[in-house]
Amino acid sequence: MAFLPPRQHASSMRIPASNLKDITTHLADKGWAIAADVIDAQQVNVLRQVVLDRCSPCPPGGTRLDGKVIQHAPAVLDLLRTPRWMSVMRACIGEDDVVVHRTAALLRMGGSPQVGWHSDFDFAQTPPTNQDQYLNRGEWPNGPWFYLNGSHPDRGGLAVVEGSHRPDWQPPTDWDRSSGWDLPGVVELHSEPGDLVLFGARTWHAARAYQADIPRLSLGVGLRPARITIPYPHPPSAEAHDFLTTLPADVAPLFRGYAGWIVG
Ligand SMILES: O=C(O)CCC(=O)C(=O)O
């Protein structure tokens, strides 16, 4: 791409998980936010093991994603019982009555390449035909990821384009997925393992190539307003049906209209 001056990457800001006002303001203004210390070290370790169990084996240089992790890992249900996480999520969605939207465990091995610049939002105006079109048209915050090794540019870290959450934001015409890092508005995120990384539904993001010799582990659980249903035309798979009918009573209301089983 042509002639942008080199840019000093802004370092990102962690906001205490109890400061819901600053987290939501930051997310609304900038299109991303980091809620600090949402889960403790013990929960981080449990979730690390979940990602390892669900995404191994993975070959050197590879990436594995489990888009139905919550259906197979009771420990992920415990996140729904974690008041600090729920309060951050509810505040960022802006509604109290929320349901589980989609979940993912993501493992990347050393040698995995850069994840190119993209928005997860599905901008198509035509009726949805695939899982991402069904699930990625909502306005609720994306991510929201726990980078369970921390996010840092030297650890395959996530970066976002500040301001790109706004509907009228357009990428410069010479951008593509393989563009580098000296781009206008890029913020490289620095988070700790118990931090929740949030970004807007439209926010453009990318992740650095990962080089370390331990697996990079991330877990994402997205919620949406309960009043929004996903018009998926098929009934739940047998596996999803079993999961939904055996859910513990305390979390079952969070699975009204669950459609995350589409994935994977
Ligand atoms: O963290 C990563 O490696 C990729 C995350 C990502 O691209 C996404 O959430 O869409």
The ligand as an ORCA input file, in Angstrom:
! r2SCAN-3c Opt
* xyz 0 1
  O      -7.564    -13.774     17.746
  C      -7.515    -14.225     16.626
  O      -6.576    -14.945     16.256
  C      -8.577    -13.933     15.588
  C      -9.796    -13.272     16.113
  C     -10.722    -12.912     15.005
  O     -10.327    -12.730     13.885
  C     -12.144    -12.737     15.227
  O     -12.606    -12.691     16.373
  O     -12.887    -12.626     14.222
*
